[in-house]
Amino acid sequence: MLDRMERTVRKAVIPAAGLGTRFLPVTKAIPKEMLPVVDKPAIQYVVEEARSAGIDDVLLVSSPYKKAVEDHFDRSFELERRLQDKGKTADVEALVALSELARVHIVRQGEPMGLGHAVGMARHHVGREPFAVLLPDDLMVDGGELLRGMIATLADTGRSVVALKEVAMSEVSSYGCAEVGERRGSVATIRRLVEKPRPEDAPSNLAVMGRYVFTPTVFDELERVQPGVGGEIQVTDAMDALARTEGFFGYVFSEGRYDIGQKQDFLRATVELAIEHPDLGPDFRLFLEDLTKRRLADGS
């Protein structure tokens, strides 16, 4: 458990080395993290979430095929100059602001060996500090509320925290699943974690979502984890070990998440966020209302 003076979360790790095969053929040439959700690539939402929770140091665990992700947060002086020459000052200011959103660092995962391996690659950058892990397939549209709550829980307890959400029992086999003990408000003590259990074996319907706030002890546990199916190192195994040693908490939430690693949720996120967009929203909402009326009138 961390001393109180060691509980400030300054850094976030975003594993972004996956191949995105669910979105082939588009992800053959474009990283899935760069697929646009309305008018921004998905990865930008995640970095903005970290920033809104007070984190300005971000480590992207990337791969040799993800240079576009790395370039997105860098300056593009030639583009800025051309825009400036055309008098598009607002566009230039937006690009500069994007490059200053956070201090973005890169480490490349040469071989895909699972989420636990990707998190373990952050050890040198993170050091002995607590840190957040944000999975880019989980798009949180809540102004950073969930992440701030998790960071506050670590500050209060000195222990690691994982986001939990209730799902249908028929869906638990797609997630890590938590058995919890005492619960106070959103915070629950985790007794154990099971990776993708069968519904009949699941300890609850509280599923692990892609937001974590870890103490640095997790790195020691990850080094002890044995590779499983496909040679992958599961972060769930390390979290289960932490639950049995130093203690571990779950932070239960219900709103604001889109699983944009799934096509259906990617489309839902695009539509719902477009409706809320300050510039696009009013006209897009009218379009959807008109489209719905015409479809209903046609019986389709």
N, C-alpha and C positions, 0 to 999 in steps of 0.2 A: 504494500500500500504506500502511496506517495505521501511525503510530508506536505503540509499545507502550502508551503512556499514553492512547491514543485508542481502545482496543479494547473498552471496556465497553459491552455492549448494554443500554440502559435502556428502549427504546421498541419497541412492536410496532404494526404496521399491519394491520388486518383489512379487506380489501375486501368490502363487504356491500351493494352497490348492485344486484346482479343481480335479474332478475324472477322467477326460479324457475319457468320455464314447464314444466319436466318434471313438476312437481307440481300443475299445474292440474287441477281448478278450485280446490283448497283455497288455493293461493297467489294467487288473485285478490284476496283480502281479507286474508290473513295472510302476512307475510314468511316466506320459506322458512327463514330463520335462527331463526324463533320456533317452528318445528315441534318438538314435544316428542320427545325420545329418552328414554324411560322417564319420569322426573319432572323433567327440566330441558330448556329450549329448547337447540337445538343450539349457538347462539352462546355460551351460558354455558360449555359444555365448552371452547371455544376460548380464552376469556378466562382460565379456570382453568388451562389448559395454559400460557399465557404467564406467569401468576403463579407457577406451580410451577417455572418456569425462571428466576425471579428478576426478571421484568419487571412493573412496576406502572404503567406509562404506556402506554395503549392508544388508538390513533386508529382510529375506525371510519369508513371511507369509505362513506357512506350515500347515500340518495336521498330525495326528498320523500315517498316512499311507505313509508318504513321507520321511522316515528316509534315504532312499538311496540318496535323493537330498541333505540332510544335510551332510551326510557322504562324498559326492563327494568333498566337499571343505575343508575337514578336513585331517589331517595327517593320514597315514596308516603305522605305524612304522614297523609292521611285514612284510608287502609287500615290503617296502623299503629295509629292511634288506636282504630279500631273493633275491631281484634284485641285491643288492650290492654284495652279496656272489657269484652271477653268473657273476659278472663283467659288469652288465648292468647299467653303471654309467649314461648314457644319460637319461634312463628311470627314474632313481631315481631323477635326477635333474628336469625333467619335472613334476614329482609328487609334489616335494617340491615347485616348482614355482606355481603350481596350488593352493596349500594351502595358498600361499602368495599373490595370485591375488588380494584379497580384505579382509577386516575384515568382515566376514559373521556372522550375528546374526540371531537368530531364534525366531519367535513367532508363536504359533499354534492357528489356527482358529478352535475352537472346533465344530462349527456349520456353515455350508455354508449359509451365509445370503447375498450374493451378493458382487460385487466389492467394493461398497461404504463401506460396513462393514469391508472388508479386509483392505482397506486403512485406515479406522478409527482406526484399531488395532495398527497402527504405531505411534500413537500420543505420547505415553510415550517415545519411542525411538527417535523420531524426535525432540520433544520439540517445540521451537518457531523459528525453522529454515525453510527456503524453502527446498524442497526436490523433487526428481524425482520419478516417478512411471513408471516401465517398465513391460508390460504384456508379459509373456514368449511365448504366442502363436504368437505374432508378432515378427518375427525374422528380425532384421535390419542388413543388411550386407553393411555398408557404412563407416566403420571405426569410428563410433561415430559422424559423421558429423551432422545428424539431431539433436541428443541430445545436442551437443555443441551449435548449433544454437538456440535451445530453451532455454538453460541456459543463453546464451548471451542476449536473448530477455528479460528474467526475470531481468537480471542485469541492462538492460537499462531502463526498465519500472517499476520494482518493483511489477509486477502483474503476475498472473498465466498464463501458456501457455499450449495449447494442440496441438498435431500433427493432421493435416488435410490433406486428400488426396481426389482428385476427383474420384468418382466412377460412374458407369452407373446408371441412375435414377432407373432402374429396381432392383438395388441392395441396395438402400438406406434403405430399411426396415430392413436390417441386422445390421445397425449401428446407433450410435448417429449421428445426423445431425446438422450442424451449419448454422445459418443465420449470415452473416458477413456484416460489414459496410466498412469503409475506409481500403484500402489495400495498403501497401508499400512493394514492393518486395515480400518476402515470408511471411511477417507478416500482419495479418488482425485483425481488431477489431471484437470481437464476440458480437453480439446483443442478441442472445438467442440460446439455444440448445434444440433439441427435440430427445427423445429416440425412435429409430426404427419407424419412421413415415411411413405411406403409401406413395408411390411415388407421388400421387396427392396432398398430404399434406406437402411434404417435402419443407423446405425453400430454399434448394439448393442441389447440389450433392456433397458438401464438407462433407466427412464422418470423424468422429472421429476415429483415430487410437490409438494403445496402447502405446503411449508415452505421459507423462504428466509431467509438472514441476509446482508444487503448492507452493503458499504461505501457511503458517500454518493456515491461516483463513479458509481453506477448512475443517479443523477438526470441527470448530464451525458449519459450514453449514451442515456437515454430521450428526451431532447430531440432527439437526432440520428436516432432511429428514424423511418422513414417509415411512415405508416399502410398496412395491408394490406387484405385482403378485408373488406368491410363498414366500412371506415374505422377499423379497430381497430389499436391500437398494442400489439405483442406484447412482453411482458417477455422472452421467450426471445431475441429479437434483441439486446436490451441485454446479456443475460447472455453471449451468444456474443461480443459485442464485448469484454466484460470479460475473457473467456477469452483473447482474442488480445492484450490490452493489459497489464493489470496482473496477470492470472492469476486463476484461479477453481477452486474445489474442489467435489467432490461428496461427500456423506455418505450411504453406502449403509446401508439398514436393511431389515428384512423383516417385522416384526410390529407390530401395534397400530393399523393404519390401516383406517378405513372410509370409503368414498366415498359419503357420504350424499346426494350430488347425484343418485345413482341409486336408484330405488325398491327394487331387490333388496337393495342394501347397507344402505339405510336400515332395512329390516325386519330384516336380520341384526344390525345394531348394536343395535336395540331389544331383540331377543330375547336376544342374548348379554350385553348390559349388565344386562338385567333379571335374568338368572340370577345375576349376580355382586352384585346389589344386596343390602346387608345386611339390609334389612327384607323386601323383596319376594321375594328370590331363592329361599329354601327352598320356599315354597308354589308359586311359579311353576314351579320345576323339577319338582316332583311333578305339576303340571298337565300339563306338556309330556310327561312320561314316560307318564302315563295316556292322554293324547290319542294319542300314538304307538302305544301298545299297541292302543287301540281301532281306529285306522285300519288297522293291520296285520291285526287280526282280521277287519275288514270287507273286507280286500282292496283298500282305496282308498289 
